[in-house]
Amino acid sequence: MRLFRSLTLLLTLVAPSAFADDLYQVEMILVRQNAVPAIVSRAAPEDWAAGAQRLPADSQRTPALNDVAAKLTASGDYSVLLHKAWQQTLGETPAKVAISDGQEQFGQFPIEGTLELKLGRFTDVNADFWVNQIDGNGMVTASERLKQDSHTKNGQLNYLDNGHLALLIKITSLTAPAPREAPESIPD
């Protein structure tokens, strides 16, 4: 009987957790670090959103991190390039969304990119964003790129540093109960 309890406990600890697709709010702030020289890369590809789904208009939400964005801007150290919030389901299968901002010209935007999220013990984030300079003819002449992979903790603001560009992201479950605060003192 003791062996059975130990085996059950061991399987519980070792077996991968099964995460069902649940509803999450995702909020991101794309910033440029003003003190770091811009790294201009090759122009963004025309198929920048390949394999990603566009965010439906009804999934858009009002950003909650406006105070963070305001502090970043007020510091003078950062320029906020993009600030978006939306709801989506997340699970063990990666979900890739296309995010853009500005006026579209020939399929390109001033800011465009993809965010791929996969739920696990932490959320795997694969961010790939382009900040484009578009000429009078609508052609992309130069781009800055943020490409970053990270394991982020849900419910907390996470910072993905990529040199001159950075991404702040917060992924919050809308179905899981909020974590309880730790007691100030533990009774003896």
KAMO-V978494 format. One record per residue. N is the residue number from 1. SS is DSSP state (2 for helix, 1 for strand, 0 for the rest). PSI is psi in whole degrees, 0 to 359 (999 if undefined). Layout:
# KAMO-V978494
N_SS_PSI + N_SS_PSI
This chain:
# KAMO-V978494
1_0_319 + 2_2_320 + 3_2_320 + 4_2_316 + 5_2_317 + 6_2_318 + 7_2_318 + 8_2_316 + 9_2_317 + 10_2_316 + 11_2_323 + 12_2_321 + 13_2_325 + 14_2_325 + 15_0_139 + 16_0_141 + 17_0_142 + 18_0_119 + 19_0_123 + 20_0_158 + 21_0_121 + 22_1_165 + 23_1_132 + 24_1_153 + 25_1_130 + 26_1_130 + 27_1_134 + 28_1_147 + 29_1_117 + 30_1_125 + 31_1_155 + 32_1_132 + 33_1_111 + 34_0_332 + 35_0_346 + 36_0_128 + 37_0_140 + 38_0_140 + 39_0_107 + 40_1_127 + 41_1_186 + 42_0_159 + 43_0_149 + 44_0_141 + 45_0_155 + 46_0_331 + 47_0_40 + 48_0_333 + 49_0_16 + 50_0_126 + 51_0_1 + 52_0_149 + 53_1_140 + 54_1_147 + 55_0_123 + 56_0_148 + 57_2_326 + 58_2_353 + 59_2_347 + 60_1_141 + 61_1_162 + 62_0_127 + 63_0_142 + 64_0_346 + 65_0_34 + 66_2_325 + 67_2_323 + 68_2_314 + 69_2_320 + 70_2_320 + 71_2_320 + 72_2_314 + 73_2_316 + 74_2_333 + 75_2_334 + 76_0_350 + 77_0_341 + 78_1_151 + 79_1_122 + 80_1_119 + 81_1_326 + 82_1_136 + 83_1_112 + 84_1_152 + 85_1_144 + 86_1_169 + 87_1_143 + 88_1_160 + 89_1_142 + 90_1_148 + 91_0_198 + 92_0_342 + 93_0_129 + 94_0_137 + 95_1_123 + 96_1_124 + 97_1_147 + 98_1_131 + 99_1_133 + 100_1_162 + 101_1_143 + 102_0_179 + 103_0_128 + 104_0_136 + 105_1_111 + 106_0_40 + 107_0_0 + 108_1_151 + 109_0_157 + 110_0_322 + 111_1_127 + 112_1_151 + 113_1_181 + 114_1_151 + 115_1_117 + 116_1_127 + 117_1_139 + 118_1_123 + 119_0_138 + 120_0_208 + 121_0_319 + 122_0_166 + 123_1_125 + 124_1_127 + 125_1_129 + 126_1_106 + 127_1_135 + 128_1_99 + 129_1_149 + 130_1_133 + 131_1_111 + 132_1_146 + 133_1_123 + 134_1_130 + 135_0_180 + 136_0_339 + 137_0_1 + 138_0_15 + 139_0_141 + 140_1_121 + 141_1_331 + 142_1_155 + 143_1_151 + 144_1_145 + 145_1_137 + 146_1_119 + 147_1_114 + 148_1_137 + 149_1_143 + 150_1_159 + 151_1_113 + 152_1_151 + 153_0_129 + 154_0_146 + 155_0_358 + 156_0_151 + 157_1_123 + 158_1_143 + 159_1_120 + 160_1_107 + 161_1_132 + 162_1_37 + 163_0_250 + 164_0_336 + 165_1_147 + 166_1_160 + 167_1_128 + 168_1_132 + 169_1_140 + 170_1_126 + 171_1_117 + 172_1_130 + 173_1_136 + 174_0_357 + 175_0_335 + 176_0_147 + 177_0_150 + 178_0_144 + 179_0_143 + 180_0_147 + 181_0_147 + 182_0_144 + 183_0_150 + 184_0_325 + 185_0_148 + 186_0_122 + 187_0_147 + 188_0_999
